[in-house]
């Protein structure tokens, strides 16, 4: 089963700085990984073998997704959209 959620849209500035941050962060993640989508947005993704799909497993993945988005989003937005936010 494929699980995917967008963390941020495509960055408007400081792409290299943001991508470096995301690569370092990617090494710390469990269950999910960060990826750049076709429109350059930042996504969290996971693959769960269909035989491992249970209510408990889905709860773990959803919980990890929420935790990682809350952790990554503020820093990523500050790096990639500083002028738009100000």
Biopython code that builds the backbone (N, CA, C, O; Angstrom):
import numpy as np
from Bio.PDB.StructureBuilder import StructureBuilder

atoms = [
    (1, "UNK", "N", (0.839, -1.147, 0.000)),
    (1, "UNK", "CA", (0.000, 0.000, 0.000)),
    (1, "UNK", "C", (0.899, 1.229, 0.000)),
    (1, "UNK", "O", (1.877, 1.298, 0.744)),
    (2, "UNK", "N", (0.556, 2.194, -0.841)),
    (2, "UNK", "CA", (1.326, 3.439, -0.942)),
    (2, "UNK", "C", (0.661, 4.509, -0.082)),
    (2, "UNK", "O", (-0.545, 4.739, -0.174)),
    (3, "UNK", "N", (1.469, 5.160, 0.755)),
    (3, "UNK", "CA", (0.996, 6.243, 1.610)),
    (3, "UNK", "C", (1.780, 7.488, 1.228)),
    (3, "UNK", "O", (3.000, 7.437, 1.074)),
    (4, "UNK", "N", (1.074, 8.617, 1.074)),
    (4, "UNK", "CA", (1.744, 9.840, 0.625)),
    (4, "UNK", "C", (0.999, 11.060, 1.129)),
    (4, "UNK", "O", (-0.231, 11.101, 1.112)),
    (5, "UNK", "N", (1.759, 12.060, 1.582)),
    (5, "UNK", "CA", (1.171, 13.342, 1.943)),
    (5, "UNK", "C", (2.135, 14.464, 1.569)),
    (5, "UNK", "O", (3.349, 14.320, 1.712)),
    (6, "UNK", "N", (1.596, 15.567, 1.097)),
    (6, "UNK", "CA", (2.435, 16.703, 0.754)),
    (6, "UNK", "C", (2.782, 17.459, 2.031)),
    (6, "UNK", "O", (1.911, 17.759, 2.849)),
    (7, "UNK", "N", (4.074, 17.761, 2.188)),
    (7, "UNK", "CA", (4.542, 18.529, 3.336)),
    (7, "UNK", "C", (4.550, 20.018, 2.987)),
    (7, "UNK", "O", (4.075, 20.842, 3.768)),
    (8, "UNK", "N", (5.084, 20.360, 1.821)),
    (8, "UNK", "CA", (5.132, 21.751, 1.369)),
    (8, "UNK", "C", (5.011, 21.795, -0.151)),
    (8, "UNK", "O", (5.282, 20.801, -0.826)),
    (9, "UNK", "N", (4.607, 22.935, -0.688)),
    (9, "UNK", "CA", (4.658, 23.101, -2.142)),
    (9, "UNK", "C", (6.110, 23.303, -2.582)),
    (9, "UNK", "O", (7.016, 23.325, -1.748)),
    (10, "UNK", "N", (6.326, 23.449, -3.872)),
    (10, "UNK", "CA", (7.672, 23.687, -4.409)),
    (10, "UNK", "C", (8.261, 24.949, -3.786)),
    (10, "UNK", "O", (7.584, 25.976, -3.726)),
    (11, "UNK", "N", (9.505, 24.892, -3.324)),
    (11, "UNK", "CA", (10.111, 26.069, -2.708)),
    (11, "UNK", "C", (10.310, 27.201, -3.706)),
    (11, "UNK", "O", (10.578, 26.972, -4.885)),
    (12, "UNK", "N", (10.173, 28.427, -3.206)),
    (12, "UNK", "CA", (10.342, 29.613, -4.045)),
    (12, "UNK", "C", (11.765, 30.149, -3.994)),
    (12, "UNK", "O", (12.182, 30.870, -4.901)),
    (13, "UNK", "N", (12.520, 29.810, -2.949)),
    (13, "UNK", "CA", (13.874, 30.331, -2.777)),
    (13, "UNK", "C", (14.711, 29.342, -1.967)),
    (13, "UNK", "O", (14.172, 28.419, -1.357)),
    (14, "UNK", "N", (16.015, 29.539, -1.965)),
    (14, "UNK", "CA", (16.969, 28.738, -1.182)),
    (14, "UNK", "C", (16.735, 27.231, -1.305)),
    (14, "UNK", "O", (16.748, 26.509, -0.308)),
    (15, "UNK", "N", (16.522, 26.769, -2.524)),
    (15, "UNK", "CA", (16.259, 25.338, -2.750)),
    (15, "UNK", "C", (17.382, 24.458, -2.218)),
    (15, "UNK", "O", (17.123, 23.444, -1.568)),
    (16, "UNK", "N", (18.630, 24.840, -2.490)),
    (16, "UNK", "CA", (19.763, 24.007, -2.079)),
    (16, "UNK", "C", (19.813, 23.870, -0.558)),
    (16, "UNK", "O", (20.057, 22.783, -0.035)),
    (17, "UNK", "N", (19.582, 24.974, 0.147)),
    (17, "UNK", "CA", (19.579, 24.939, 1.609)),
    (17, "UNK", "C", (18.450, 24.049, 2.117)),
    (17, "UNK", "O", (18.644, 23.236, 3.021)),
    (18, "UNK", "N", (17.291, 24.208, 1.535)),
    (18, "UNK", "CA", (16.142, 23.398, 1.943)),
    (18, "UNK", "C", (16.380, 21.920, 1.639)),
    (18, "UNK", "O", (16.129, 21.069, 2.493)),
    (19, "UNK", "N", (16.855, 21.606, 0.447)),
    (19, "UNK", "CA", (17.085, 20.207, 0.086)),
    (19, "UNK", "C", (18.140, 19.565, 0.977)),
    (19, "UNK", "O", (18.028, 18.386, 1.315)),
    (20, "UNK", "N", (19.168, 20.329, 1.364)),
    (20, "UNK", "CA", (20.190, 19.793, 2.280)),
    (20, "UNK", "C", (19.540, 19.460, 3.627)),
    (20, "UNK", "O", (19.775, 18.388, 4.185)),
    (21, "UNK", "N", (18.732, 20.371, 4.139)),
    (21, "UNK", "CA", (18.018, 20.130, 5.395)),
    (21, "UNK", "C", (17.165, 18.861, 5.290)),
    (21, "UNK", "O", (17.163, 18.028, 6.197)),
    (22, "UNK", "N", (16.446, 18.726, 4.180)),
    (22, "UNK", "CA", (15.559, 17.574, 4.001)),
    (22, "UNK", "C", (16.331, 16.271, 3.868)),
    (22, "UNK", "O", (15.877, 15.236, 4.355)),
    (23, "UNK", "N", (17.497, 16.303, 3.212)),
    (23, "UNK", "CA", (18.312, 15.087, 3.106)),
    (23, "UNK", "C", (18.827, 14.647, 4.471)),
    (23, "UNK", "O", (18.822, 13.457, 4.787)),
    (24, "UNK", "N", (19.266, 15.600, 5.272)),
    (24, "UNK", "CA", (19.720, 15.267, 6.625)),
    (24, "UNK", "C", (18.552, 14.718, 7.433)),
    (24, "UNK", "O", (18.696, 13.720, 8.140)),
    (25, "UNK", "N", (17.401, 15.364, 7.331)),
    (25, "UNK", "CA", (16.202, 14.922, 8.047)),
    (25, "UNK", "C", (15.780, 13.524, 7.599)),
    (25, "UNK", "O", (15.346, 12.710, 8.415)),
    (26, "UNK", "N", (15.907, 13.253, 6.308)),
    (26, "UNK", "CA", (15.508, 11.964, 5.745)),
    (26, "UNK", "C", (16.228, 10.810, 6.435)),
    (26, "UNK", "O", (15.653, 9.740, 6.634)),
    (27, "UNK", "N", (17.482, 11.031, 6.795)),
    (27, "UNK", "CA", (18.265, 9.978, 7.450)),
    (27, "UNK", "C", (17.738, 9.653, 8.847)),
    (27, "UNK", "O", (17.992, 8.568, 9.370)),
    (28, "UNK", "N", (17.008, 10.585, 9.448)),
    (28, "UNK", "CA", (16.473, 10.389, 10.797)),
    (28, "UNK", "C", (15.088, 9.731, 10.811)),
    (28, "UNK", "O", (14.661, 9.208, 11.840)),
    (29, "UNK", "N", (14.396, 9.756, 9.690)),
    (29, "UNK", "CA", (13.012, 9.286, 9.642)),
    (29, "UNK", "C", (12.916, 7.762, 9.711)),
    (29, "UNK", "O", (13.782, 7.042, 9.215)),
    (30, "UNK", "N", (11.852, 7.301, 10.334)),
    (30, "UNK", "CA", (11.524, 5.870, 10.380)),
    (30, "UNK", "C", (10.141, 5.704, 9.761)),
    (30, "UNK", "O", (9.278, 6.567, 9.917)),
    (31, "UNK", "N", (9.942, 4.634, 9.084)),
    (31, "UNK", "CA", (8.655, 4.315, 8.449)),
    (31, "UNK", "C", (8.424, 5.068, 7.144)),
    (31, "UNK", "O", (7.922, 4.480, 6.186)),
    (32, "UNK", "N", (8.776, 6.346, 7.078)),
    (32, "UNK", "CA", (8.504, 7.180, 5.915)),
    (32, "UNK", "C", (9.804, 7.766, 5.378)),
    (32, "UNK", "O", (10.842, 7.729, 6.039)),
    (33, "UNK", "N", (9.726, 8.306, 4.169)),
    (33, "UNK", "CA", (10.872, 9.023, 3.607)),
    (33, "UNK", "C", (10.376, 10.264, 2.881)),
    (33, "UNK", "O", (9.235, 10.325, 2.423)),
    (34, "UNK", "N", (11.257, 11.247, 2.787)),
    (34, "UNK", "CA", (10.950, 12.477, 2.072)),
    (34, "UNK", "C", (11.286, 12.312, 0.604)),
    (34, "UNK", "O", (12.241, 11.621, 0.249)),
    (35, "UNK", "N", (10.495, 12.953, -0.253)),
    (35, "UNK", "CA", (10.722, 12.886, -1.700)),
    (35, "UNK", "C", (10.254, 14.190, -2.336)),
    (35, "UNK", "O", (9.419, 14.907, -1.785)),
    (36, "UNK", "N", (10.811, 14.478, -3.505)),
    (36, "UNK", "CA", (10.379, 15.622, -4.294)),
    (36, "UNK", "C", (9.385, 15.100, -5.320)),
    (36, "UNK", "O", (9.691, 14.177, -6.076)),
    (37, "UNK", "N", (8.195, 15.690, -5.346)),
    (37, "UNK", "CA", (7.150, 15.267, -6.271)),
    (37, "UNK", "C", (7.366, 15.832, -7.665)),
    (37, "UNK", "O", (8.268, 16.643, -7.873)),
    (38, "UNK", "N", (6.552, 15.414, -8.613)),
    (38, "UNK", "CA", (6.702, 15.839, -10.010)),
    (38, "UNK", "C", (6.587, 17.352, -10.201)),
    (38, "UNK", "O", (7.155, 17.895, -11.149)),
    (39, "UNK", "N", (5.861, 18.038, -9.316)),
    (39, "UNK", "CA", (5.731, 19.488, -9.421)),
    (39, "UNK", "C", (6.688, 20.192, -8.460)),
    (39, "UNK", "O", (6.541, 21.386, -8.199)),
    (40, "UNK", "N", (7.682, 19.443, -7.927)),
    (40, "UNK", "CA", (8.728, 19.916, -7.013)),
    (40, "UNK", "C", (8.248, 20.164, -5.593)),
    (40, "UNK", "O", (8.988, 20.740, -4.795)),
    (41, "UNK", "N", (7.037, 19.752, -5.251)),
    (41, "UNK", "CA", (6.593, 19.811, -3.867)),
    (41, "UNK", "C", (7.325, 18.761, -3.045)),
    (41, "UNK", "O", (7.875, 17.809, -3.599)),
    (42, "UNK", "N", (7.334, 18.928, -1.738)),
    (42, "UNK", "CA", (7.998, 17.996, -0.828)),
    (42, "UNK", "C", (6.932, 17.072, -0.224)),
    (42, "UNK", "O", (5.910, 17.531, 0.286)),
    (43, "UNK", "N", (7.193, 15.770, -0.294)),
    (43, "UNK", "CA", (6.237, 14.759, 0.169)),
    (43, "UNK", "C", (6.863, 13.822, 1.187)),
    (43, "UNK", "O", (8.069, 13.578, 1.163)),
    (44, "UNK", "N", (6.042, 13.303, 2.074)),
    (44, "UNK", "CA", (6.394, 12.167, 2.923)),
    (44, "UNK", "C", (5.709, 10.958, 2.318)),
    (44, "UNK", "O", (4.525, 11.009, 1.985)),
    (45, "UNK", "N", (6.461, 9.860, 2.176)),
    (45, "UNK", "CA", (5.919, 8.657, 1.536)),
    (45, "UNK", "C", (6.307, 7.406, 2.316)),
    (45, "UNK", "O", (7.292, 7.383, 3.054)),
    (46, "UNK", "N", (5.503, 6.376, 2.128)),
    (46, "UNK", "CA", (5.792, 5.065, 2.709)),
    (46, "UNK", "C", (5.187, 3.993, 1.822)),
    (46, "UNK", "O", (4.213, 4.232, 1.108)),
    (47, "UNK", "N", (5.768, 2.832, 1.876)),
    (47, "UNK", "CA", (5.229, 1.641, 1.223)),
    (47, "UNK", "C", (5.016, 0.593, 2.314)),
    (47, "UNK", "O", (5.942, 0.263, 3.055)),
    (48, "UNK", "N", (3.810, 0.080, 2.405)),
    (48, "UNK", "CA", (3.501, -0.962, 3.386)),
    (48, "UNK", "C", (3.057, -2.198, 2.617)),
    (48, "UNK", "O", (2.096, -2.148, 1.849)),
    (49, "UNK", "N", (3.764, -3.312, 2.825)),
    (49, "UNK", "CA", (3.308, -4.540, 2.167)),
    (49, "UNK", "C", (1.859, -4.839, 2.564)),
    (49, "UNK", "O", (1.493, -4.721, 3.733)),
    (50, "UNK", "N", (1.066, -5.214, 1.612)),
    (50, "UNK", "CA", (-0.374, -5.396, 1.832)),
    (50, "UNK", "C", (-0.668, -6.399, 2.956)),
    (50, "UNK", "O", (-1.670, -6.268, 3.658)),
    (51, "UNK", "N", (0.198, -7.390, 3.124)),
    (51, "UNK", "CA", (-0.013, -8.372, 4.189)),
    (51, "UNK", "C", (0.272, -7.805, 5.573)),
    (51, "UNK", "O", (-0.101, -8.412, 6.577)),
    (52, "UNK", "N", (0.932, -6.638, 5.641)),
    (52, "UNK", "CA", (1.223, -5.985, 6.919)),
    (52, "UNK", "C", (0.197, -4.905, 7.278)),
    (52, "UNK", "O", (0.307, -4.279, 8.332)),
    (53, "UNK", "N", (-0.785, -4.684, 6.425)),
    (53, "UNK", "CA", (-1.761, -3.625, 6.676)),
    (53, "UNK", "C", (-2.752, -4.091, 7.740)),
    (53, "UNK", "O", (-3.566, -4.988, 7.520)),
    (54, "UNK", "N", (-2.650, -3.452, 8.891)),
    (54, "UNK", "CA", (-3.585, -3.677, 9.995)),
    (54, "UNK", "C", (-3.975, -2.313, 10.547)),
    (54, "UNK", "O", (-3.368, -1.300, 10.198)),
    (55, "UNK", "N", (-4.970, -2.289, 11.392)),
    (55, "UNK", "CA", (-5.375, -1.033, 12.017)),
    (55, "UNK", "C", (-4.215, -0.442, 12.810)),
    (55, "UNK", "O", (-3.977, 0.765, 12.761)),
    (56, "UNK", "N", (-3.499, -1.283, 13.533)),
    (56, "UNK", "CA", (-2.375, -0.812, 14.337)),
    (56, "UNK", "C", (-1.258, -0.249, 13.459)),
    (56, "UNK", "O", (-0.682, 0.792, 13.775)),
    (57, "UNK", "N", (-0.955, -0.934, 12.363)),
    (57, "UNK", "CA", (0.113, -0.482, 11.442)),
    (57, "UNK", "C", (-0.266, 0.848, 10.802)),
    (57, "UNK", "O", (0.569, 1.747, 10.705)),
    (58, "UNK", "N", (-1.510, 0.981, 10.365)),
    (58, "UNK", "CA", (-1.971, 2.245, 9.789)),
    (58, "UNK", "C", (-1.925, 3.366, 10.823)),
    (58, "UNK", "O", (-1.567, 4.496, 10.491)),
    (59, "UNK", "N", (-2.279, 3.072, 12.055)),
    (59, "UNK", "CA", (-2.220, 4.055, 13.128)),
    (59, "UNK", "C", (-0.787, 4.528, 13.346)),
    (59, "UNK", "O", (-0.555, 5.717, 13.566)),
    (60, "UNK", "N", (0.174, 3.611, 13.288)),
    (60, "UNK", "CA", (1.588, 3.966, 13.430)),
    (60, "UNK", "C", (2.045, 4.892, 12.303)),
    (60, "UNK", "O", (2.726, 5.887, 12.551)),
    (61, "UNK", "N", (1.675, 4.566, 11.084)),
    (61, "UNK", "CA", (2.101, 5.364, 9.929)),
    (61, "UNK", "C", (1.450, 6.748, 9.952)),
    (61, "UNK", "O", (2.116, 7.746, 9.678)),
    (62, "UNK", "N", (0.162, 6.815, 10.274)),
    (62, "UNK", "CA", (-0.516, 8.109, 10.356)),
    (62, "UNK", "C", (0.086, 8.949, 11.486)),
    (62, "UNK", "O", (0.301, 10.150, 11.322)),
    (63, "UNK", "N", (0.351, 8.331, 12.606)),
    (63, "UNK", "CA", (0.973, 9.041, 13.729)),
    (63, "UNK", "C", (2.354, 9.566, 13.379)),
    (63, "UNK", "O", (2.690, 10.705, 13.702)),
    (64, "UNK", "N", (3.163, 8.732, 12.712)),
    (64, "UNK", "CA", (4.494, 9.161, 12.291)),
    (64, "UNK", "C", (4.398, 10.298, 11.278)),
    (64, "UNK", "O", (5.186, 11.243, 11.326)),
    (65, "UNK", "N", (3.439, 10.209, 10.364)),
    (65, "UNK", "CA", (3.247, 11.259, 9.362)),
    (65, "UNK", "C", (2.942, 12.590, 10.035)),
    (65, "UNK", "O", (3.564, 13.602, 9.713)),
    (66, "UNK", "N", (2.006, 12.599, 10.951)),
    (66, "UNK", "CA", (1.651, 13.835, 11.658)),
    (66, "UNK", "C", (2.844, 14.397, 12.428)),
    (66, "UNK", "O", (3.099, 15.601, 12.393)),
    (67, "UNK", "N", (3.565, 13.538, 13.114)),
    (67, "UNK", "CA", (4.731, 13.972, 13.885)),
    (67, "UNK", "C", (5.782, 14.590, 12.981)),
    (67, "UNK", "O", (6.311, 15.659, 13.288)),
    (68, "UNK", "N", (6.095, 13.929, 11.866)),
    (68, "UNK", "CA", (7.135, 14.428, 10.967)),
    (68, "UNK", "C", (6.721, 15.728, 10.278)),
    (68, "UNK", "O", (7.546, 16.628, 10.116)),
    (69, "UNK", "N", (5.468, 15.837, 9.875)),
    (69, "UNK", "CA", (5.010, 17.078, 9.241)),
    (69, "UNK", "C", (5.115, 18.236, 10.237)),
    (69, "UNK", "O", (5.592, 19.314, 9.883)),
    (70, "UNK", "N", (4.676, 18.021, 11.468)),
    (70, "UNK", "CA", (4.762, 19.071, 12.485)),
    (70, "UNK", "C", (6.215, 19.466, 12.761)),
    (70, "UNK", "O", (6.497, 20.624, 13.069)),
    (71, "UNK", "N", (7.125, 18.517, 12.652)),
    (71, "UNK", "CA", (8.542, 18.770, 12.909)),
    (71, "UNK", "C", (9.220, 19.473, 11.729)),
    (71, "UNK", "O", (10.030, 20.377, 11.936)),
    (72, "UNK", "N", (8.904, 19.072, 10.507)),
    (72, "UNK", "CA", (9.606, 19.541, 9.310)),
    (72, "UNK", "C", (9.010, 20.821, 8.742)),
    (72, "UNK", "O", (9.749, 21.702, 8.303)),
    (73, "UNK", "N", (7.706, 20.937, 8.745)),
    (73, "UNK", "CA", (7.008, 22.027, 8.057)),
    (73, "UNK", "C", (7.492, 23.434, 8.443)),
    (73, "UNK", "O", (7.803, 24.217, 7.546)),
    (74, "UNK", "N", (7.571, 23.788, 9.728)),
    (74, "UNK", "CA", (7.964, 25.157, 10.062)),
    (74, "UNK", "C", (9.356, 25.538, 9.526)),
    (74, "UNK", "O", (9.531, 26.626, 8.977)),
    (75, "UNK", "N", (10.323, 24.662, 9.682)),
    (75, "UNK", "CA", (11.674, 24.938, 9.197)),
    (75, "UNK", "C", (11.703, 24.989, 7.683)),
    (75, "UNK", "O", (12.336, 25.873, 7.106)),
    (76, "UNK", "N", (11.031, 24.057, 7.035)),
    (76, "UNK", "CA", (11.011, 24.032, 5.564)),
    (76, "UNK", "C", (10.369, 25.293, 5.004)),
    (76, "UNK", "O", (10.877, 25.864, 4.038)),
    (77, "UNK", "N", (9.286, 25.728, 5.579)),
    (77, "UNK", "CA", (8.615, 26.941, 5.098)),
    (77, "UNK", "C", (9.484, 28.167, 5.305)),
    (77, "UNK", "O", (9.533, 29.043, 4.442)),
    (78, "UNK", "N", (10.171, 28.242, 6.442)),
    (78, "UNK", "CA", (11.065, 29.367, 6.704)),
    (78, "UNK", "C", (12.208, 29.399, 5.695)),
    (78, "UNK", "O", (12.613, 30.473, 5.252)),
    (79, "UNK", "N", (12.720, 28.249, 5.336)),
    (79, "UNK", "CA", (13.830, 28.183, 4.376)),
    (79, "UNK", "C", (13.375, 28.471, 2.947)),
    (79, "UNK", "O", (14.032, 29.230, 2.234)),
    (80, "UNK", "N", (12.291, 27.892, 2.532)),
    (80, "UNK", "CA", (11.899, 27.944, 1.125)),
    (80, "UNK", "C", (10.944, 29.055, 0.736)),
    (80, "UNK", "O", (10.717, 29.292, -0.451)),
    (81, "UNK", "N", (10.379, 29.743, 1.729)),
    (81, "UNK", "CA", (9.380, 30.771, 1.429)),
    (81, "UNK", "C", (9.504, 31.988, 2.336)),
    (81, "UNK", "O", (8.495, 32.614, 2.660)),
    (82, "UNK", "N", (10.705, 32.333, 2.746)),
    (82, "UNK", "CA", (10.927, 33.417, 3.698)),
    (82, "UNK", "C", (10.281, 34.728, 3.245)),
    (82, "UNK", "O", (9.596, 35.375, 4.037)),
    (83, "UNK", "N", (10.482, 35.124, 2.009)),
    (83, "UNK", "CA", (9.911, 36.388, 1.505)),
    (83, "UNK", "C", (8.387, 36.346, 1.463)),
    (83, "UNK", "O", (7.729, 37.340, 1.773)),
    (84, "UNK", "N", (7.826, 35.206, 1.084)),
    (84, "UNK", "CA", (6.360, 35.096, 1.008)),
    (84, "UNK", "C", (5.719, 35.148, 2.380)),
    (84, "UNK", "O", (4.612, 35.664, 2.532)),
    (85, "UNK", "N", (6.402, 34.622, 3.371)),
    (85, "UNK", "CA", (5.860, 34.581, 4.730)),
    (85, "UNK", "C", (5.954, 35.961, 5.383)),
    (85, "UNK", "O", (5.061, 36.365, 6.127)),
    (86, "UNK", "N", (7.037, 36.675, 5.101)),
    (86, "UNK", "CA", (7.269, 37.996, 5.740)),
    (86, "UNK", "C", (6.305, 39.003, 5.301)),
    (86, "UNK", "O", (6.366, 40.151, 5.743)),
]
sb = StructureBuilder()
sb.init_structure("model")
sb.init_model(0)
sb.init_chain("A")
sb.init_seg("    ")
for serial, (resi, resn, name, xyz) in enumerate(atoms, 1):
    if name == "N":
        sb.init_residue(resn, " ", resi, " ")
    sb.init_atom(name, np.array(xyz, "f"), 0.0, 1.0, " ", f" {name:<3s}", serial, name[0])
structure = sb.get_structure()
